[in-house]
Amino acid sequence: MPWNFDSDKPIFVQLVERLESDIVSGKYSPGEKLPTVRELAVEAAVNPNTMQKAYGELERLGLVYTQRTSGRFVTEDSKLIDRTRKTLAEKNVREFLAGMKEIGIDRDEAVRMLTGGNK
């Protein structure tokens, strides 16, 4: 998936969100070595310092850890990955429902639409 950035949020935050999503979706498996800061910065077309900051935040969250001289790896803590997946899913649902409310569709109608009840 291309790295498209939204001007409404700092790039660093969007990098963290994208990498969180990649981890919880299984793009990067538990224990898998991640690309280097420079490799990923080139891929995303961002400054390596910005990517370094994103990796640092992922480490703070516990989703990534560093092995000296070997690089960065995805956590093997499956419970943390599952909790993060649930948190991201809940955030997406809240944002979806807020967007629907903005266009005049209440929660019940949005749920009906999602489940095919408005056919």
Summary of the structure (lengths in Angstrom):
residues: 119
radius of gyration: 17.2
end to end distance: 31.7
largest distance: 57.4
contacts: 280
relative contact order: 0.12
helix: 58%
strand: 8%
